[in-house]
């Protein structure tokens, strides 16, 4: 009998943080879209909350989640623009042990297909903090869909070949 190259999904625990001064749970379409995508992909929604666009509030929530052994991935939405209130990159960057440069580069390249040169305004980023993957994506629902559907979902799926971020998780704390 031939050996199968098929692998099973390894469900991950994903936390979703919406950064917004105005959104509530009732109208947070970006966070809801990410939460739905996480669960429909076979992963578990470990936590979901909204915090104001304040560097220290963002950092406190992300810090708590990366310290929680029950959370494998953190996705933030919002606060990645260039206005005075956009502070997600500043809040998160100092927590990262390693930056995944290709995430922001690819996200902006993919976004260019839809929003042309406006894509340069995105300061989205990704990295690893305390063995946890952290993705910071823009706050628009469309940007969240793009980030998940075109980049994050496949990289968190152990079945993705030739390689993926999920399979590296056991080695992140080496």
DSSP file (Angstrom, degrees, kcal/mol; ACC not computed):
  #  RESIDUE AA STRUCTURE BP1 BP2  ACC     N-H-->O    O-->H-N    N-H-->O    O-->H-N    TCO  KAPPA ALPHA  PHI   PSI    X-CA   Y-CA   Z-CA
    1    1 A X              0   0    0      0, 0.0     2,-0.1     0, 0.0     0, 0.0   0.000 360.0 360.0 360.0 135.0    0.0    0.0    0.0
    2    2 A X        -     0   0    0      1,-0.1     2,-0.3     0, 0.0     0, 0.0  -0.421 360.0-111.2 -72.3 144.9    1.3    3.5   -0.9
    3    3 A X        -     0   0    0     -2,-0.1     2,-0.3     1,-0.1    -1,-0.1  -0.578  32.4-125.1 -77.3 137.1    2.1    5.9    1.9
    4    4 A X        -     0   0    0     -2,-0.3    -1,-0.1     1,-0.1     0, 0.0  -0.611  12.9-159.5 -85.6 140.0   -0.3    8.9    2.0
    5    5 A X        +     0   0    0     -2,-0.3     2,-0.1     2,-0.1    -1,-0.1   0.388  57.7 118.3 -92.9   1.2    1.0   12.4    1.9
    6    6 A X        -     0   0    0      1,-0.0     2,-0.3     0, 0.0    -2,-0.1  -0.442  45.4-166.8 -71.7 140.1   -2.3   13.7    3.4
    7    7 A X        -     0   0    0     -2,-0.1     2,-0.2   152,-0.1   152,-0.1  -0.917  18.2-119.4-124.1 154.1   -2.1   15.4    6.8
    8    8 A X        -     0   0    0     -2,-0.3     2,-0.1     1,-0.1   150,-0.0  -0.614  34.6 -99.5 -89.4 151.2   -4.8   16.2    9.2
    9    9 A X        -     0   0    0     -2,-0.2     2,-0.7   149,-0.1    -1,-0.1  -0.453  27.6-146.2 -63.4 138.1   -5.6   19.8   10.3
   10   10 A X        -     0   0    0    146,-0.2   148,-0.2    -2,-0.1     2,-0.1  -0.927  21.9-133.1-106.0 105.5   -4.2   20.6   13.7
   11   11 A X        -     0   0    0     -2,-0.7     2,-0.3    32,-0.1    32,-0.2  -0.349  22.3-157.7 -63.5 134.3   -6.7   23.0   15.2
   12   12 A X        -     0   0    0    144,-0.1    32,-2.8    -2,-0.1     2,-0.7  -0.762  18.8-118.0-109.4 156.9   -5.2   26.1   16.8
   13   13 A X  E     -a   44   0A   0     -2,-0.3    59,-2.4    30,-0.2    60,-2.0  -0.871  36.7-169.9 -97.4 116.7   -6.5   28.4   19.5
   14   14 A X  E     -ab  45  73A   0     30,-3.1    32,-2.4    -2,-0.7    33,-1.0  -0.909  12.3-158.7-117.1 132.1   -6.9   31.9   18.0
   15   15 A X  E     -ab  47  74A   0     58,-2.8    60,-2.8    -2,-0.4     2,-0.5  -0.896   8.9-154.6-107.5 138.6   -7.7   35.2   19.8
   16   16 A X  E     -ab  48  75A   0     31,-2.5    33,-1.9    -2,-0.4     2,-0.5  -0.959   8.3-171.4-118.8 124.6   -9.2   38.1   17.9
   17   17 A X  E     -ab  49  76A   0     58,-2.9    60,-2.6    -2,-0.5     2,-0.5  -0.962   7.9-157.7-117.2 121.0   -8.7   41.7   19.1
   18   18 A X  E     -ab  50  77A   0     31,-2.7    33,-2.6    -2,-0.5     2,-0.7  -0.864   6.7-155.7 -96.1 128.3  -10.5   44.6   17.5
   19   19 A X  E     +a   51   0A   0     58,-3.1     2,-0.3    -2,-0.5    33,-0.2  -0.910  37.6 131.8-104.9 111.6   -8.8   48.0   18.0
   20   20 A X        -     0   0    0     31,-2.6    34,-0.1    -2,-0.7    -2,-0.1  -0.972  51.5-152.6-162.3 142.8  -11.4   50.7   17.7
   21   21 A X  S    S+     0   0    0     -2,-0.3    31,-0.1    31,-0.2    -1,-0.1   0.577 103.3  29.0 -86.9 -12.3  -12.6   53.9   19.5
   22   22 A X  S    S+     0   0    0      2,-0.0    -1,-0.1     0, 0.0     2,-0.1   0.670  92.3  98.5-123.0 -24.8  -16.1   53.5   18.1
   23   23 A X        -     0   0    0      3,-0.0     2,-0.3     2,-0.0    -3,-0.1  -0.348  44.8-169.1 -76.0 150.7  -17.0   49.8   17.4
   24   24 A X    >>  -     0   0    0     -2,-0.1     4,-0.8     1,-0.0     3,-0.7  -0.775  43.2 -96.4-123.4 171.7  -19.0   47.7   19.8
   25   25 A X  T 34 S+     0   0    0     -2,-0.3     3,-0.5     1,-0.2     7,-0.1   0.850 123.4  58.5 -57.9 -32.8  -19.6   44.0   19.7
   26   26 A X  T 34 S+     0   0    0      1,-0.2    -1,-0.2     3,-0.0    -3,-0.0   0.814 118.6  26.5 -68.7 -31.2  -22.9   44.7   17.9
   27   27 A X  T <4 S+     0   0    0     -3,-0.7     2,-1.8     1,-0.1     3,-0.2   0.189  83.0 118.0-120.3  17.9  -21.3   46.5   14.9
   28   28 A X     X  +     0   0    0     -4,-0.8     4,-2.1    -3,-0.5     5,-0.2  -0.577  28.3 162.3 -84.5  77.5  -17.8   44.9   14.9
   29   29 A X  H  > S+     0   0    0     -2,-1.8     4,-2.2     2,-0.2    -1,-0.2   0.819  70.8  54.6 -69.4 -30.2  -18.0   43.4   11.4
   30   30 A X  H  > S+     0   0    0     -3,-0.2     4,-2.2     2,-0.2    -1,-0.2   0.957 111.8  42.0 -68.3 -50.3  -14.2   43.0   11.1
   31   31 A X  H  > S+     0   0    0      1,-0.2     4,-2.7     2,-0.2    -2,-0.2   0.896 115.6  51.3 -61.9 -40.1  -13.8   41.1   14.3
   32   32 A X  H  X S+     0   0    0     -4,-2.1     4,-2.5     2,-0.2    -1,-0.2   0.896 108.7  51.3 -63.8 -40.8  -16.9   39.0   13.5
   33   33 A X  H  X S+     0   0    0     -4,-2.2     4,-2.1     2,-0.2    -2,-0.2   0.919 112.5  45.4 -63.4 -44.1  -15.6   38.2   10.1
   34   34 A X  H  X S+     0   0    0     -4,-2.2     4,-2.8     2,-0.2    -2,-0.2   0.928 112.6  50.9 -64.5 -44.8  -12.3   37.0   11.5
   35   35 A X  H  X S+     0   0    0     -4,-2.7     4,-2.2     1,-0.2    -2,-0.2   0.912 111.5  48.1 -59.6 -43.5  -14.0   35.0   14.2
   36   36 A X  H  X S+     0   0    0     -4,-2.5     4,-2.6     1,-0.2    -1,-0.2   0.904 112.7  48.3 -64.2 -41.5  -16.3   33.3   11.7
   37   37 A X  H  X S+     0   0    0     -4,-2.1     4,-1.3     2,-0.2     6,-0.2   0.895 109.1  53.5 -67.5 -40.0  -13.3   32.5    9.4
   38   38 A X  H  <>S+     0   0    0     -4,-2.8     5,-2.0     1,-0.2     3,-0.4   0.957 115.0  40.3 -56.7 -51.5  -11.3   31.1   12.3
   39   39 A X  H ><5S+     0   0    0     -4,-2.2     3,-1.6     1,-0.2    -2,-0.2   0.886 112.2  53.5 -70.2 -39.4  -14.0   28.7   13.3
   40   40 A X  H 3<5S+     0   0    0     -4,-2.6    -1,-0.2     1,-0.3    -2,-0.2   0.715 103.8  59.3 -70.4 -17.2  -15.1   27.7    9.8
   41   41 A X  T 3<5S-     0   0    0     -4,-1.3    -1,-0.3    -3,-0.4    -2,-0.2   0.468 125.2-102.0 -85.6  -2.4  -11.5   26.8    9.1
   42   42 A X  T < 5S+     0   0    0     -3,-1.6    -3,-0.2     1,-0.4     2,-0.1   0.482  84.4 120.2  96.9   2.9  -11.5   24.3   12.0
   43   43 A X      < -     0   0    0     -5,-2.0     2,-0.4    -6,-0.2    -1,-0.4  -0.473  63.1-111.5 -92.8 170.4   -9.7   26.3   14.5
   44   44 A X  E     -a   13   0A   0    -32,-2.8   -30,-3.1    -2,-0.1     2,-1.1  -0.856  14.8-130.6-105.3 137.2  -11.0   27.4   17.9
   45   45 A X  E     +a   14   0A   0     -2,-0.4   -30,-0.2   -32,-0.2     3,-0.1  -0.767  29.0 179.6 -83.1 103.7  -11.9   31.0   18.8
   46   46 A X  E     -     0   0A   0    -32,-2.4     2,-0.3    -2,-1.1   -31,-0.2   0.785  62.1 -12.4 -80.0 -29.3  -10.0   31.2   22.1
   47   47 A X  E     -a   15   0A   0    -33,-1.0   -31,-2.5    -3,-0.1     2,-0.3  -0.971  54.4-169.5-166.5 154.5  -10.9   34.9   22.9
   48   48 A X  E     +a   16   0A   0     -2,-0.3     2,-0.3   -33,-0.2   -31,-0.2  -0.929  20.8 148.1-154.0 130.4  -12.4   37.9   21.3
   49   49 A X  E     -a   17   0A   0    -33,-1.9   -31,-2.7    -2,-0.3     2,-0.4  -0.956  35.2-126.7-153.4 170.7  -12.5   41.5   22.6
   50   50 A X  E     -a   18   0A   0     -2,-0.3     2,-0.3   -33,-0.2   -31,-0.2  -0.983  24.6-179.5-123.2 134.1  -12.5   45.1   21.6
   51   51 A X  E     -a   19   0A   0    -33,-2.6   -31,-2.6    -2,-0.4     7,-0.0  -0.948  33.4 -99.1-129.2 155.8  -10.1   47.8   23.0
   52   52 A X        -     0   0    0     -2,-0.3     2,-2.6   -33,-0.2   -31,-0.2  -0.264  48.0 -94.2 -64.4 157.0   -9.7   51.5   22.4
   53   53 A X  S    S+     0   0    0    -34,-0.1     2,-0.4     4,-0.1    -1,-0.1  -0.474  81.6 130.9 -76.3  74.3   -7.0   52.6   20.0
   54   54 A X     >  -     0   0    0     -2,-2.6     4,-2.7     1,-0.1     3,-0.4  -0.997  59.9-136.9-132.5 123.4   -4.6   53.2   22.8
   55   55 A X  H  > S+     0   0    0     -2,-0.4     4,-2.5     1,-0.2     5,-0.2   0.859 104.5  45.6 -49.9 -43.4   -1.0   51.7   22.7
   56   56 A X  H  > S+     0   0    0      2,-0.2     4,-2.1     1,-0.2    -1,-0.2   0.847 112.1  49.7 -76.1 -33.3   -1.1   50.6   26.3
   57   57 A X  H  > S+     0   0    0     -3,-0.4     4,-1.9     2,-0.2    -2,-0.2   0.912 114.6  45.8 -68.0 -42.2   -4.5   49.0   26.1
   58   58 A X  H  X S+     0   0    0     -4,-2.7     4,-2.7     1,-0.2     5,-0.3   0.954 114.1  48.0 -62.6 -50.4   -3.6   47.1   23.0
   59   59 A X  H  X S+     0   0    0     -4,-2.5     4,-2.7    -5,-0.3     5,-0.2   0.872 109.4  53.6 -60.8 -39.2   -0.2   46.0   24.4
   60   60 A X  H  X S+     0   0    0     -4,-2.1     4,-2.1     2,-0.2    -1,-0.2   0.919 112.2  43.7 -63.7 -43.5   -1.9   44.9   27.7
   61   61 A X  H  X S+     0   0    0     -4,-1.9     4,-2.2     2,-0.2    -2,-0.2   0.949 116.5  45.3 -67.9 -48.3   -4.4   42.6   25.9
   62   62 A X  H  X S+     0   0    0     -4,-2.7     4,-2.6     1,-0.2     5,-0.2   0.902 112.2  53.6 -62.6 -40.0   -1.8   41.2   23.4
   63   63 A X  H  X S+     0   0    0     -4,-2.7     4,-1.3    -5,-0.3    -1,-0.2   0.919 108.8  48.7 -60.0 -44.3    0.7   40.7   26.3
   64   64 A X  H  X S+     0   0    0     -4,-2.1     4,-0.6     1,-0.2    -1,-0.2   0.906 113.0  48.0 -62.8 -41.0   -1.9   38.7   28.3
   65   65 A X  H >< S+     0   0    0     -4,-2.2     3,-0.7     1,-0.2     6,-0.3   0.885 109.9  49.9 -70.7 -38.0   -2.7   36.6   25.3
   66   66 A X  H 3< S+     0   0    0     -4,-2.6    -1,-0.2     1,-0.2    -2,-0.2   0.739 110.0  53.0 -73.5 -18.9    0.9   35.8   24.4
   67   67 A X  H 3< S+     0   0    0     -4,-1.3     2,-0.7    -5,-0.2    -1,-0.2   0.604  90.1  93.0 -84.4 -12.9    1.5   34.8   28.0
   68   68 A X    X<  -     0   0    0     -3,-0.7     3,-2.0    -4,-0.6    -4,-0.0  -0.737  65.5-155.8 -86.5 113.1   -1.5   32.4   27.9
   69   69 A X  T 3  S+     0   0    0     -2,-0.7    -1,-0.1     1,-0.3    -4,-0.0   0.669  91.2  65.9 -62.7 -15.9   -0.3   28.9   26.9
   70   70 A X  T 3  S+     0   0    0     -5,-0.0     2,-0.5   -24,-0.0    -1,-0.3   0.436  89.0  76.3 -86.5   0.4   -3.9   28.2   25.7
   71   71 A X    <   +     0   0    0     -3,-2.0   -57,-0.2    -6,-0.3     3,-0.1  -0.961  47.9 172.7-117.0 124.8   -3.6   30.7   22.8
   72   72 A X        +     0   0    0    -59,-2.4    61,-2.1    -2,-0.5     2,-0.4   0.743  68.7  26.2 -96.6 -30.4   -1.6   29.9   19.7
   73   73 A X  E     -bc  14 133A   0    -60,-2.0   -58,-2.8    59,-0.2     2,-0.4  -0.995  57.9-161.6-141.6 139.2   -2.4   32.8   17.5
   74   74 A X  E     -bc  15 134A   0     59,-2.9    61,-2.8    -2,-0.4     2,-0.5  -0.990   8.4-172.3-120.0 130.5   -3.4   36.5   18.1
   75   75 A X  E     -bc  16 135A   0    -60,-2.8   -58,-2.9    -2,-0.4     2,-0.4  -0.986   3.9-167.9-121.9 123.0   -5.0   38.5   15.3
   76   76 A X  E     -bc  17 136A   0     59,-3.2    61,-2.9    -2,-0.5     2,-0.4  -0.843   2.6-161.8-105.1 147.7   -5.6   42.2   15.8
   77   77 A X  E     +bc  18 137A   0    -60,-2.6   -58,-3.1    -2,-0.4    62,-0.2  -0.993  52.4  21.2-129.6 126.5   -7.7   44.3   13.4
   78   78 A X  S    S+     0   0    0     59,-2.4   -58,-0.1    -2,-0.4    59,-0.1  -0.128  80.3  71.4 106.0 157.4   -7.5   48.0   13.3
   79   79 A X        +     0   0    0    -60,-0.2     9,-1.7     9,-0.1    10,-0.6   0.657  64.3 113.3  77.6  16.9   -5.1   50.7   14.3
   80   80 A X        +     0   0    0      8,-0.2    43,-2.0     7,-0.1    58,-0.1   0.353  52.7  93.8-102.6   6.0   -2.6   50.0   11.5
   81   81 A X  S    S-     0   0    0     41,-0.2    41,-0.1    42,-0.1     7,-0.0   0.154  85.2-103.2 -81.6-157.2   -3.1   53.2    9.5
   82   82 A X  S    S+     0   0    0      5,-0.0    40,-0.1     3,-0.0    -1,-0.0   0.294  75.7 112.3-118.3   8.6   -1.1   56.4    9.7
   83   83 A X  S >  S-     0   0    0      1,-0.1     3,-1.3     2,-0.0    -2,-0.0  -0.293  82.9 -99.9 -78.4 170.2   -3.3   58.7   11.7
   84   84 A X  T 3  S+     0   0    0      1,-0.3    -1,-0.1     3,-0.0     0, 0.0   0.781 122.6  50.4 -59.8 -29.1   -2.5   60.0   15.2
   85   85 A X  T 3  S+     0   0    0    -31,-0.1     2,-0.9     2,-0.0    -1,-0.3   0.567  83.5 101.5 -87.8  -9.0   -4.8   57.4   16.8
   86   86 A X    <   +     0   0    0     -3,-1.3     4,-0.1     1,-0.2    -6,-0.1  -0.660  36.5 142.8 -81.1 105.0   -3.3   54.4   14.9
   87   87 A X     >  +     0   0    0     -2,-0.9     4,-2.3     2,-0.1     5,-0.2   0.305  27.1 107.7-128.1   9.3   -1.0   52.7   17.4
   88   88 A X  H  > S+     0   0    0     -9,-1.7     4,-2.4     1,-0.2     5,-0.3   0.933  82.7  49.2 -60.4 -47.6   -1.3   48.9   16.9
   89   89 A X  H  > S+     0   0    0    -10,-0.6     4,-2.8     1,-0.2     5,-0.2   0.912 113.7  47.3 -58.3 -40.5    2.1   48.5   15.2
   90   90 A X  H  > S+     0   0    0      1,-0.2     4,-0.7     2,-0.2    -1,-0.2   0.867 113.3  49.2 -67.2 -35.8    3.8   50.5   18.0
   91   91 A X  H  < S+     0   0    0     -4,-2.3    -2,-0.2     1,-0.1    -1,-0.2   0.878 122.2  31.4 -69.1 -37.9    1.9   48.5   20.7
   92   92 A X  H >X S+     0   0    0     -4,-2.4     3,-2.1    -5,-0.2     4,-0.8   0.840 102.2  71.8 -93.7 -37.0    2.8   45.1   19.3
   93   93 A X  H >< S+     0   0    0     -4,-2.8     3,-1.0    -5,-0.3    -3,-0.1   0.851  95.2  55.4 -53.7 -39.8    6.2   45.5   17.6
   94   94 A X  T 3< S+     0   0    0     -4,-0.7    -1,-0.3     1,-0.2    -2,-0.1   0.694 105.4  54.6 -68.6 -16.7    8.0   45.8   21.0
   95   95 A X  T <4 S+     0   0    0     -3,-2.1    -1,-0.2    -4,-0.1     2,-0.2   0.667  86.9 102.2 -86.8 -18.0    6.5   42.4   22.1
   96   96 A X    <<  -     0   0    0     -3,-1.0    33,-0.3    -4,-0.8     3,-0.1  -0.460  49.4-168.7 -77.3 134.4    7.7   40.5   19.0
   97   97 A X  S    S+     0   0    0     31,-3.2     2,-0.3     1,-0.3    32,-0.2   0.804  84.6  13.0 -81.4 -35.4   10.7   38.2   19.3
   98   98 A X  E    S-D  128   0A   0     30,-1.7    30,-2.6     2,-0.0     2,-0.4  -0.998  72.8-139.2-142.4 141.2   10.8   37.9   15.5
   99   99 A X  E     -D  127   0A   0     -2,-0.3     2,-1.0    28,-0.2    28,-0.3  -0.829   9.6-143.6 -98.8 138.8    9.1   39.8   12.8
  100  100 A X    >>  -     0   0    0     26,-2.9     3,-1.6    -2,-0.4     4,-0.6  -0.781  21.4-176.4 -99.2  87.0    7.7   38.0    9.7
  101  101 A X  H 3> S+     0   0    0     -2,-1.0     4,-1.6     1,-0.3     3,-0.4   0.830  72.6  65.1 -56.6 -38.4    8.5   40.7    7.2
  102  102 A X  H 3> S+     0   0    0      1,-0.2     4,-2.9     2,-0.2     5,-0.3   0.742  89.9  67.1 -61.4 -24.5    6.9   38.9    4.3
  103  103 A X  H <> S+     0   0    0     -3,-1.6     4,-2.8     2,-0.2    -1,-0.2   0.970 105.3  39.0 -63.0 -53.6    3.4   39.2    5.8
  104  104 A X  H  X S+     0   0    0     -4,-0.6     4,-2.4    -3,-0.4     5,-0.2   0.900 117.0  51.9 -62.4 -40.8    3.2   43.0    5.4
  105  105 A X  H  X S+     0   0    0     -4,-1.6     4,-1.9     1,-0.2    -2,-0.2   0.944 114.5  41.4 -61.5 -48.9    4.9   42.9    2.1
  106  106 A X  H  X S+     0   0    0     -4,-2.9     4,-2.8     2,-0.2     5,-0.3   0.895 112.3  54.7 -67.4 -40.2    2.5   40.3    0.7
  107  107 A X  H  X S+     0   0    0     -4,-2.8     4,-2.9    -5,-0.3    -2,-0.2   0.941 110.4  45.6 -59.8 -46.8   -0.5   41.9    2.2
  108  108 A X  H  X S+     0   0    0     -4,-2.4     4,-1.8     2,-0.2    -1,-0.2   0.887 112.6  51.4 -65.0 -37.8    0.2   45.2    0.6
  109  109 A X  H  X S+     0   0    0     -4,-1.9     4,-0.7    -5,-0.2    -2,-0.2   0.924 113.8  43.7 -64.2 -43.8    0.9   43.6   -2.8
  110  110 A X  H >X S+     0   0    0     -4,-2.8     3,-1.1     1,-0.2     4,-0.5   0.912 112.4  52.8 -67.1 -42.0   -2.4   41.7   -2.6
  111  111 A X  H >X S+     0   0    0     -4,-2.9     4,-3.2     1,-0.3     3,-1.3   0.820  95.8  69.1 -63.0 -31.5   -4.2   44.7   -1.5
  112  112 A X  H 3X S+     0   0    0     -4,-1.8     4,-1.5     1,-0.3    -1,-0.3   0.835  90.2  63.2 -56.2 -33.2   -2.8   46.7   -4.4
  113  113 A X  H << S+     0   0    0     -3,-1.1    -1,-0.3    -4,-0.7    -2,-0.2   0.839 117.9  25.9 -60.0 -33.5   -5.0   44.6   -6.6
  114  114 A X  H << S+     0   0    0     -3,-1.3    -2,-0.2    -4,-0.5    -1,-0.2   0.831 136.8  23.0 -99.8 -40.2   -8.1   46.0   -4.9
  115  115 A X  H >< S-     0   0    0     -4,-3.2     3,-1.7     1,-0.3    -3,-0.2   0.248  86.0-153.6-119.6  13.0   -7.2   49.4   -3.6
  116  116 A X  G >< S-     0   0    0     -4,-1.5     3,-2.1    -5,-0.4    -1,-0.3  -0.133  72.1  -3.9  52.0-136.3   -4.3   50.4   -5.7
  117  117 A X  G >  S+     0   0    0      1,-0.3     3,-1.7     2,-0.2    -1,-0.3   0.644 117.8  80.2 -67.7 -13.5   -1.8   52.9   -4.2
  118  118 A X  G X  S+     0   0    0     -3,-1.7     3,-1.8     1,-0.3    -1,-0.3   0.734  76.2  78.0 -62.1 -19.3   -3.9   53.3   -1.0
  119  119 A X  G X  S+     0   0    0     -3,-2.1     3,-1.5     1,-0.3    -1,-0.3   0.749  77.1  71.4 -61.9 -23.0   -2.4   49.9    0.0
  120  120 A X  G <  S+     0   0    0     -3,-1.7    -1,-0.3     1,-0.3    -2,-0.2   0.681  85.2  68.6 -68.4 -14.4    0.8   51.8    1.0
  121  121 A X  G <  S+     0   0    0     -3,-1.8     2,-0.4    -4,-0.2    -1,-0.3   0.616  78.1 100.0 -78.0 -11.8   -1.0   53.3    4.0
  122  122 A X    <   -     0   0    0     -3,-1.5   -41,-0.2    -4,-0.2   -14,-0.1  -0.615  46.6-176.7 -81.4 128.6   -1.2   49.9    5.7
  123  123 A X        +     0   0    0    -43,-2.0    -1,-0.1    -2,-0.4   -42,-0.1  -0.158  28.7 155.0-110.2  36.4    1.3   49.2    8.4
  124  124 A X        +     0   0    0    -20,-0.1     2,-0.3   -21,-0.1    13,-0.2  -0.244  16.0 174.3 -62.1 154.1    0.1   45.7    9.0
  125  125 A X  E     - E   0 136A   0     11,-1.4    11,-3.3   -22,-0.1     2,-0.3  -0.967  18.8-159.3-154.2 168.0    2.7   43.3   10.5
  126  126 A X  E     + E   0 135A   0     -2,-0.3   -26,-2.9   -26,-0.3     2,-0.3  -0.978  22.0 136.7-148.5 158.9    3.2   39.8   11.8
  127  127 A X  E     -DE  99 134A   0      7,-2.1     7,-2.7    -2,-0.3     2,-0.4  -0.968  46.5 -82.3-176.3-169.3    5.7   38.0   14.0
  128  128 A X  E     +DE  98 133A   0    -30,-2.6   -31,-3.2    -2,-0.3   -30,-1.7  -0.974  33.1 178.5-121.5 132.0    6.3   35.6   16.8
  129  129 A X  E >  S- E   0 132A   0      3,-2.7     3,-1.5    -2,-0.4   -33,-0.1  -0.962  73.7 -20.8-135.9 116.9    6.0   36.5   20.5
  130  130 A X  T 3  S-     0   0    0     -2,-0.4    43,-0.1     1,-0.3     3,-0.1   0.870 127.6 -50.5  54.5  40.7    6.6   34.0   23.2
  131  131 A X  T 3  S+     0   0    0     41,-0.3     2,-0.4     1,-0.2    -1,-0.3   0.596 116.9 115.2  76.4  10.8    5.9   31.1   20.8
  132  132 A X  E <   - E   0 129A   0     -3,-1.5    -3,-2.7    40,-0.1     2,-0.3  -0.934  65.3-128.0-115.1 134.6    2.6   32.7   19.7
  133  133 A X  E     -cE  73 128A   0    -61,-2.1   -59,-2.9    -2,-0.4     2,-0.4  -0.637  24.9-165.1 -78.1 138.3    2.0   34.0   16.2
  134  134 A X  E     -cE  74 127A   0     -7,-2.7    -7,-2.1    -2,-0.3     2,-0.4  -0.993   7.5-175.7-128.1 126.3    0.7   37.6   16.1
  135  135 A X  E     -cE  75 126A   0    -61,-2.8   -59,-3.2    -2,-0.4     2,-0.6  -0.986   6.9-164.8-121.1 129.4   -0.9   39.2   13.0
  136  136 A X  E     +cE  76 125A   0    -11,-3.3   -11,-1.4    -2,-0.4     2,-0.3  -0.958  18.6 174.1-116.0 114.1   -1.9   42.8   12.9
  137  137 A X  E     -c   77   0A   0    -61,-2.9   -59,-2.4    -2,-0.6   -57,-0.1  -0.799  36.1 -86.8-119.5 159.0   -4.3   43.6   10.0
  138  138 A X        -     0   0    0     -2,-0.3    -1,-0.1   -61,-0.2     9,-0.1  -0.082  37.8-116.1 -59.8 165.8   -6.2   46.8    9.0
  139  139 A X  S    S+     0   0    0    -62,-0.2  -109,-0.2     4,-0.1     2,-0.1   0.563  78.6 104.6 -86.1 -10.2   -9.6   47.4   10.5
  140  140 A X  S  > S-     0   0    0      1,-0.1     4,-2.1  -110,-0.1     5,-0.2  -0.464  73.5-129.8 -73.2 146.0  -11.8   47.3    7.3
  141  141 A X  H  > S+     0   0    0      1,-0.2     4,-2.3     2,-0.2     5,-0.2   0.890 109.7  53.6 -60.7 -39.4  -13.8   44.1    6.9
  142  142 A X  H  > S+     0   0    0      1,-0.2     4,-2.6     2,-0.2    -1,-0.2   0.901 107.4  50.5 -63.0 -40.6  -12.5   43.7    3.4
  143  143 A X  H  > S+     0   0    0      2,-0.2     4,-2.8     1,-0.2    -1,-0.2   0.892 109.8  51.0 -64.8 -38.6   -8.9   43.9    4.6
  144  144 A X  H  X S+     0   0    0     -4,-2.1     4,-2.5     2,-0.2     5,-0.3   0.916 110.9  48.1 -63.8 -43.1   -9.6   41.3    7.3
  145  145 A X  H  X S+     0   0    0     -4,-2.3     4,-3.0     2,-0.2     5,-0.4   0.925 113.0  48.6 -62.5 -44.7  -11.1   39.0    4.6
  146  146 A X  H  X S+     0   0    0     -4,-2.6     4,-2.4     2,-0.2     5,-0.4   0.938 112.3  47.8 -60.6 -48.3   -8.1   39.5    2.4
  147  147 A X  H  X>S+     0   0    0     -4,-2.8     5,-2.8     2,-0.2     4,-1.4   0.930 120.0  37.8 -60.8 -46.8   -5.6   38.9    5.1
  148  148 A X  I  <>S+     0   0    0     -4,-2.5     5,-2.5     3,-0.2     6,-0.4   0.970 121.4  42.1 -69.8 -53.1   -7.3   35.7    6.3
  149  149 A X  I  <5S+     0   0    0     -4,-3.0    -3,-0.2    -5,-0.3    -2,-0.2   0.840 125.1  32.3 -66.9 -35.2   -8.4   34.3    2.9
  150  150 A X  I  <5S+     0   0    0     -4,-2.4    -1,-0.2    -5,-0.4    -3,-0.2   0.684 136.7   2.2 -99.4 -19.2   -5.2   35.0    1.0
  151  151 A X  I  X5S+     0   0    0     -4,-1.4     4,-1.5    -5,-0.4    -3,-0.2   0.648 120.6  45.6-131.3 -61.0   -2.5   34.7    3.7
  152  152 A X  I  ><S+     0   0    0     -5,-2.8     4,-1.8     1,-0.2     5,-0.2   0.912 104.9  57.2 -67.1 -46.8   -3.2   33.6    7.2
  153  153 A X  H  4<S+     0   0    0     -5,-2.5     3,-0.4    -6,-0.3     4,-0.3   0.912 110.3  43.4 -53.8 -49.1   -5.6   30.7    6.7
  154  154 A X  H >4 S+     0   0    0     -6,-0.4     3,-0.9     1,-0.2     6,-0.3   0.867 112.8  52.4 -67.3 -36.0   -3.2   28.7    4.6
  155  155 A X  H 3< S+     0   0    0     -4,-1.5    11,-1.7     1,-0.2    10,-1.1   0.739 109.4  49.3 -74.7 -21.2   -0.2   29.4    6.8
  156  156 A X  T 3< S+     0   0    0     -4,-1.8     2,-0.7    -3,-0.4    -1,-0.2   0.386  92.7  93.8 -93.6   3.2   -2.1   28.2    9.9
  157  157 A X    X   -     0   0    0     -3,-0.9     3,-2.2    -4,-0.3    10,-0.1  -0.866  65.0-154.8-101.7 113.0   -3.2   25.0    8.2
  158  158 A X  T 3  S+     0   0    0     -2,-0.7    -1,-0.1     1,-0.3  -149,-0.1   0.703  92.5  63.7 -57.0 -21.5   -0.8   22.2    8.8
  159  159 A X  T 3  S+     0   0    0   -152,-0.1    -1,-0.3     2,-0.1     2,-0.2   0.609  75.1 111.3 -81.4 -12.2   -1.9   20.6    5.5
  160  160 A X    <   -     0   0    0     -3,-2.2     2,-0.3    -6,-0.3    -6,-0.0  -0.461  65.6-119.1 -69.1 128.9   -0.5   23.4    3.4
  161  161 A X  S    S+     0   0    0     -2,-0.2    -2,-0.1     1,-0.2    -3,-0.0  -0.883  81.5  20.3-115.0 149.0    2.5   22.4    1.4
  162  162 A X  S    S-     0   0    0     -2,-0.3     2,-0.3     2,-0.0    -1,-0.2  -0.970 128.5 -32.6 -82.4 -19.1    5.3   22.9    0.9
  163  163 A X        -     0   0    0      5,-0.0     2,-0.3     3,-0.0     3,-0.0  -0.981  54.0-172.9-156.7 166.4    5.4   24.5    4.3
  164  164 A X        -     0   0    0     -2,-0.3     4,-0.4    -6,-0.1     3,-0.2  -0.962  38.4-109.0-155.8 166.1    3.3   26.5    6.7
  165  165 A X  S >> S+     0   0    0    -10,-1.1     3,-1.0    -2,-0.3     4,-0.6   0.826 109.4  66.3 -71.4 -31.8    3.6   28.3   10.0
  166  166 A X  G >4 S+     0   0    0    -11,-1.7     3,-1.1     1,-0.3     4,-0.3   0.886  97.5  53.0 -59.3 -40.2    1.6   25.7   11.9
  167  167 A X  G 34 S+     0   0    0      1,-0.2     3,-0.3    -3,-0.2    -1,-0.3   0.705 105.1  56.2 -71.8 -17.0    4.2   23.0   11.5
  168  168 A X  G X4 S+     0   0    0     -3,-1.0     3,-2.0    -4,-0.4     4,-0.4   0.601  79.3  95.3 -86.1 -11.8    6.9   25.3   12.9
  169  169 A X  G X< S+     0   0    0     -3,-1.1     3,-1.5    -4,-0.6     4,-0.3   0.845  77.7  56.4 -52.7 -42.5    5.0   25.9   16.2
  170  170 A X  G 3  S+     0   0    0     -4,-0.3    -1,-0.3    -3,-0.3     3,-0.2   0.742 111.5  46.0 -63.0 -18.6    6.8   23.2   18.2
  171  171 A X  G X  S+     0   0    0     -3,-2.0     3,-1.4     1,-0.2    -1,-0.3   0.390  81.9  96.8-103.7   3.0   10.1   24.8   17.4
  172  172 A X  T <  S+     0   0    0     -3,-1.5   -41,-0.3    -4,-0.4    -1,-0.2   0.758  86.9  46.0 -67.6 -24.0    9.2   28.5   18.1
  173  173 A X  T 3         0   0    0     -4,-0.3    -1,-0.3    -3,-0.2    -2,-0.1   0.206 360.0 360.0-104.2  16.1   10.7   28.4   21.6
  174  174 A X    <         0   0    0     -3,-1.4    -1,-0.2     0, 0.0    -2,-0.1   0.513 360.0 360.0 -62.7 360.0   14.0   26.7   20.7
